[in-house]
Structure formats: C-alpha cells, structure tokens
Amino acid sequence: MKKKVSLGEKSFTIFNSIFLLLLALICIVPFLNIIATSFASTQEVVAKKFILFPTTFSLDAYRYILSTPTIFRALAVSIGITGLGTIVSMCVTSLMAYGLSRKYLFGRGFFNFMVVFSMLFSGGMIPTFLVVRSLGLINSYWSMILPVTVNAMNMIIMRNFFQALPNSLEESAKMDGCTDFGVFFKIMLPLALPSIATISLFYAVTYWNTYMTAILYINDSSKWPIQILLRQIVIVSSGMQAESSAVDIIPPAQTIKMAVIVIATVPMLVAYPFVQKYFVKGALVGSVKG
C-alpha cells in the first residue's frame, strides 16, 4: 500500500528543492562567469560588467598566457611537486596514523597530544624559514614538500578510520604468522582505500596550490610552480594595460585573470571525479569515529 504524503511533507520537499537549486546556482554562476569572461573578446569585456555566455568567442587570453615560454616548465614543476608530494605525504601520514591508532603503542597518548598541539600552535613563518635554510633546502623542490608533509587534521581523520576497523582482523593475521608491516600493507591499507583516496585528494590540492612556500623558499624563477608564474603573468599584464600602447597587444587584465583562474582550477576539477565515490565515505567515517 502506497504511503500517503501529507501536505507538510510536500511543502517541505518543494521548499527544500527550491532552496538547494538556489544554493547550487549561487555556487555555479560565479564559476560560469569566470569561464565566460576568460573566453570573451576584448570589446565584450569592456562593454559588459558581467558575462555568463560570451557572444564572441576568443582564445586571446589563453594564447597570451601560453605564449610565455616558461609556462610549460612551471606546469611540469607543479605536476611533479603534486605527484611526489602526495606520495610522500600519504606514506608518512598512513604509517603515522596506523601506529597512533594502535592502543598498545607505548607513548600513544603523548604523540596524539603533540599532533593536536601542532594544530593550535606552530613555530611561525620565520622559525620555519630558519629551519628550512639550516637544512640547505632553499631553492630546492623539497622545500615545498617537507615543511607540509603531514597535515594534522588529515592524519587524525585517517587514524580514526584505522581505529574503526575491527581489531580481530589484526589478531587473525598475526595468528597466521603475519608481521606488523604485513598487517598494515596486506590488510589495513586495502580496507582504508576510501580514506586514502580522500586524504590523497586533500594533499594533491594543497601541493597544486603551492604558493607561500614557493614565495619563501624558491628564489630561482626556473623552479617556480605554476601558481607563482600565473601571479607574475597577471602582474605584468596589469602593468602593461596601464600603458595605452599595450591595449591592442594583450587582452584585458580582467580576461587574463579569469583565464589564470581556469588554468589553476581545472586540473583539480578533472581529478575529483576519479575519487568522488570514495570522498564522502572516507571523510565521514574518519571524522566521526574514534
């Protein structure tokens, strides 16, 4: 027998649908404006303050950005840092999270306290810079990886995920002669795939958006990641737009800024669908258990 839906339930469903639709539009419309402006012609950008659908399609902004000879080198640097950094961070984070999830670990409470303490207090920019310099990492790619290798929140989420797994799995594996490393690599890691995919995405976004660490530690422009180079392109284009002779040479600064945002954002948007099916489960289980 079909359940009768009350008037209140119908009203709530309609209101909820309209509210969520408006919320989605609020999120989507600005992004559509960014994409449309990046593809709009100079005349349309000058004439209109807000563009959702460009009437004249133009690739001038992207041609200008890609005409910079160092753009592909900077892109390769960012891809390398993102890939290597994510692998290093996941190796260290997963090992640390698994160790701290074991109740029999000596000093477990102290180490957990230190992890939480680092979320509230940090050494600061200058002490961190002095440490990086003393280690000889200035102008090294590792300076953009090692200082941010472990994120405390990500580690806690993954630790809670490991804690949620039954202890009987570890006990059974050890009865069969499995070592601690065997339990970790053969039993725990495959079961923690949702958490690994979620935390990997968090780390990948962090490394892809590397900006402040590159500003602080990288003086060699040939080692700049894509974010720093895009910033320089925006600054140069804005300065050139101030000169009347440059107006016809390069696209408007607003168009270039929007194209820069698209280039910096799209790679992560492309990667997200591949881990989306793990995202909710990995973040939810790791954040509420423990």
DODOVEX-989821 format. One record per residue (C-alpha): residue in one letter; x, y, z negated. Coordinates in steps of 0.001 Angstrom, whole numbers, plus 500000, padded with zeros to 6 digits. Last residue first. Example, Ala and Ser with C-alpha at 12.3 -4.5 7.8 and 13.67 -1.06 7.14 Angstrom:
# DODOVEX-989821
S513670498940492860
A512300495500492200
END
This chain:
# DODOVEX-989821
G537305507266482539
K534779507526485310
V533147510714486583
S535832512233488813
G537333509111490363
V533972507617491253
L532727510828492847
A535854511793494801
G536424508384496373
K532755507677497025
V532084511057498623
F535174511023500851
Y535342507414502005
K532950507793504954
Q534455511210505702
V537957509832506198
F538010509737510016
P535527512629510276
Y537986514956508424
A540926514703510832
V539349516845513565
L538306519512511054
M541860519504509691
P543296520118513173
V540633522796513927
T541482525198511111
A544808526844511984
I544059527076515704
V540572528450515039
I541838531011512517
V544517532171514971
A541891532558517695
M539854534759515350
K542865536936514549
I543722537217518253
T540202538380519075
Q540298541001516326
A543716542245517488
P542282542981520921
P543892541073523807
I547444541947524953
I548843543997527822
D545924546327528535
V545977547850525061
A549779547971524921
S550260551414526449
S547951552987523874
E550163551899520992
A548275550847517846
Q547443547587519588
M551141546725519439
G551131546842515667
S548057544628515419
S549621542140517859
V552830542003515830
I551010541450512536
V548709538788514016
I551643536951515610
Q553574537087512342
R550657535500510498
L550463532785513152
L554163532096512619
I553700531735508867
Q550764529347509242
I552502527245511914
P555433526301509723
W558644528360509788
K561870526427510277
S563183528477513227
S562479531618511191
D565260530706508740
N564470532343505400
I562350529483504047
Y561962529288500251
L559504531972499170
I557472532528502335
A557419528784503053
T556214528052499517
M553511530700499905
Y552184529430503237
T551591525712503501
N548059525337504895
W548913522004506541
Y550504520822503308
T547424521543501204
V545016520157503804
A547055516950504006
Y547110516649500217
F543338516855499900
L542876514481502837
S545238511986501237
I543246512281497992
T540069511218499784
A541640508387501788
I543421507024498715
S540256507180496609
P538249505296499217
L541122502768499675
A541397502002495947
L540450498334496359
P543293497801498836
L545693499604496447
M544725497613493360
I545123494028494513
K548116493487496795
F550220496608496131
F549498497136492440
V549153493513491415
G552319492642493309
F554163495511491667
D553128494208488264
T554143490674489228
C551746487964490459
G552154484489488958
D548583483222489329
M547868484193485731
K549130487671486664
A546512487946489400
S543720486841487088
E544703489359484408
E544915492203486939
L541476491443488345
S540064490905484837
N540899494520484009
P537929495580486122
L538458498713488280
A537150501931486727
Q540572502725485273
F542044502741488775
F539480505345489873
N540161507396486749
R543847507484487649
M542983508585491180
I540915511523489954
I543602512397487390
M546344512357490029
N544332514603492335
M543784517039489485
A547474517084488564
N548688517717492113
V551919515849492706
T554425516712495442
V553964520472495195
P557543521527494390
L558902518576496457
I557183519330499762
M557836522886500986
S561350522917499537
W561917519578501281
Y561938521393504628
S565168523042503549
N565857526762503861
I566485526903500081
L566647523341498720
G570042523558497022
L568759522133493727
S569650525382491957
R567578527265494545
V564495525129493904
V564890525551490144
L565353529318490461
F562265529553492684
T560233527620490125
P561423529941487361
I560413532970489512
M556959531727490572
G555634530572487238
G556572527792484849
S553043526473484690
F550290526354482088
L546725525017482242
M547031522279484867
S550517521388483608
F549017520681480163
V546663518090481707
V549650516169483095
M551580516582479844
F548632515204477875
N548460512160480132
F552172511604479536
F551721511805475771
G548703509479475741
R550461506848477857
G553521506766475600
F553908502993475983
L551632501670478758
Y549145499140477308
K546128501207478334
R547024501022482033
S545561504024483899
L548761506012483393
G550735503496485456
Y548154503416488231
A548016507207488458
M551805507550488538
L552180504969491283
S549296506478493256
T550569510041492855
V554182509257493807
C553289507286496937
M550435509636497861
S552637512706497532
V555425511209499641
I553016510120502394
T551165513448502382
G554413515397502504
L555768513362505413
G552635513833507531
T551888517441506599
I555529518514506762
G555968516874510163
I552740518326511554
S553658521767510228
V557148521606511729
A555780520377515073
L553354523318515146
A556200525710514381
R558163524248517294
F555090524510519510
I554581528175518645
T558254529106519089
P557982530153522737
T555092532573522051
S552916532225525138
L550579530005523108
I549308533003521136
Y548821535201524212
R547192532419526211
Y544883531689523272
A543792535326523082
D543354535592526857
L541154532500527100
S538038534404528198
F534349533535528640
T532086536492529380
T528664536442527744
P530141535275524456
F527642533477522185
L527568534384518494
I529177537805518651
F529027540577516040
K530486544065516379
K529830544350520100
A531275546751522687
V534987546335521888
V534718542545521626
E532687542426524847
Q535191544519526799
T538150542449525605
S536534539171526643
A535122536673524169
F536715533273523453
S538094534135519994
T534908536057519224
A532763533002519922
I534882530730517690
I534866533178514768
N531163533953515169
L530367530245515213
F532298529890511943
P530337532751510405
V527030531169511565
I527744527658510239
C527887528204506466
I524940530597506200
L523086528434508700
A523572525362506498
L522217527255503486
L519200528357505497
L518531524755506517
L519012523561502927
F516465526104501684
I513956525251504422
S514243521523503687
N513936522063499929
F510854524251500349
I509186521689502607
T510057518772500306
F508952520738497218
S505619521615498804
K505011518003499814
E505859516797496306
G503524519377494770
L500685518442497124
S500940514823496048
V502175512002498257
K500037508881498192
K502050505699498124
K501382503359501022
M500000500000500000
END
